[in-house]
Amino acid sequence: MIVKQDHYGFLALLLVMKGSIVPAILPHIFASALLGVVACLLITSGYLSTSTVDALTISFGPFTALGVAISLFLGFHNNASYSRWWEARIWWGKQIIV
């Protein structure tokens, strides 16, 4: 949680750079955006043939299957974590009552 002594507006708090991860990842974001723009320009200008464009396309099937698997894993993990927390809460309540 970010705790600030001064009262900032929402936009000012969003744009504050001290203690933020943004300066560390900003070059990576710009490099990815530049790569995407170059790829779009190459495809739309016709420098790449249709066979190259077809070879560059990806299907979303594996990403969908991976997303489902990760969501199931995280769901079970969250359930186990909550069960452990609840058991610890019960034991702590028993210790306090005694």
C-alpha positions as CSV (number, residue, x, y, z in Angstrom):
1,M,0.0,0.0,0.0
2,I,1.3,3.5,-0.9
3,V,1.1,5.9,2.1
4,K,1.8,9.5,1.3
5,Q,2.0,12.3,3.8
6,D,0.8,15.0,1.4
7,H,-2.6,14.8,-0.2
8,Y,-2.2,14.2,-3.9
9,G,-4.9,14.1,-6.5
10,F,-5.5,10.8,-8.3
11,L,-3.5,11.9,-11.4
12,A,-0.6,13.2,-9.4
13,L,-0.4,10.0,-7.4
14,L,-0.5,8.0,-10.6
15,L,2.4,10.0,-12.1
16,V,4.7,10.1,-9.1
17,M,8.0,8.4,-10.0
18,K,9.7,8.2,-6.6
19,G,9.5,4.6,-5.4
20,S,7.8,3.5,-8.6
21,I,8.7,0.6,-10.9
22,V,7.9,2.7,-14.0
23,P,11.4,4.1,-14.5
24,A,12.9,0.6,-14.5
25,I,10.4,-0.9,-17.0
26,L,9.9,2.2,-19.3
27,P,12.7,1.3,-21.7
28,H,11.3,-2.2,-22.2
29,I,7.8,-0.8,-22.8
30,F,9.2,1.6,-25.4
31,A,11.3,-1.1,-27.1
32,S,8.2,-3.4,-27.3
33,A,6.1,-0.6,-28.7
34,L,8.8,0.3,-31.3
35,L,9.0,-3.3,-32.4
36,G,5.3,-3.5,-32.8
37,V,5.2,-0.3,-34.9
38,V,8.0,-1.5,-37.1
39,A,6.3,-4.9,-37.6
40,C,3.0,-3.2,-38.5
41,L,4.8,-0.9,-41.0
42,L,6.6,-3.8,-42.6
43,I,3.4,-5.8,-43.0
44,T,1.2,-2.9,-44.3
45,S,3.8,-1.5,-46.7
46,G,4.2,-4.9,-48.4
47,Y,7.8,-5.6,-47.6
48,L,6.8,-8.9,-46.2
49,S,5.2,-11.5,-48.4
50,T,1.9,-13.2,-47.5
51,S,3.7,-16.4,-46.7
52,T,5.9,-14.6,-44.2
53,V,2.8,-13.0,-42.6
54,D,1.1,-16.3,-42.4
55,A,4.2,-17.8,-40.8
56,L,4.2,-15.0,-38.2
57,T,0.6,-15.5,-37.1
58,I,-0.1,-17.5,-33.9
59,S,-3.1,-19.3,-32.7
60,F,-4.6,-18.5,-29.3
61,G,-5.4,-22.2,-28.4
62,P,-2.3,-22.9,-26.4
63,F,-2.6,-19.6,-24.5
64,T,-6.2,-20.4,-23.7
65,A,-5.3,-23.8,-22.4
66,L,-2.5,-22.4,-20.3
67,G,-4.8,-19.7,-18.9
68,V,-7.4,-22.3,-17.9
69,A,-4.7,-24.4,-16.2
70,I,-3.2,-21.5,-14.3
71,S,-6.6,-20.3,-13.2
72,L,-7.5,-23.8,-11.8
73,F,-4.1,-24.0,-10.1
74,L,-4.5,-20.6,-8.5
75,G,-8.0,-21.4,-7.4
76,F,-7.0,-24.5,-5.6
77,H,-3.9,-22.8,-4.1
78,N,-6.1,-19.9,-2.9
79,N,-8.6,-22.4,-1.3
80,A,-5.7,-24.3,0.5
81,S,-4.3,-21.0,1.7
82,Y,-7.6,-19.9,3.1
83,S,-8.1,-23.2,4.8
84,R,-4.7,-22.9,6.5
85,W,-5.5,-19.4,7.6
86,W,-8.9,-20.4,9.0
87,E,-7.3,-23.3,10.9
88,A,-4.7,-21.0,12.4
89,R,-7.4,-18.6,13.4
90,I,-9.3,-21.4,15.2
91,W,-6.1,-22.5,17.0
92,W,-5.3,-18.9,18.0
93,G,-8.8,-18.4,19.3
94,K,-8.5,-21.6,21.4
95,Q,-5.2,-20.3,22.8
96,I,-6.7,-16.9,23.7
97,I,-9.7,-18.4,25.4
98,V,-7.6,-20.6,27.6
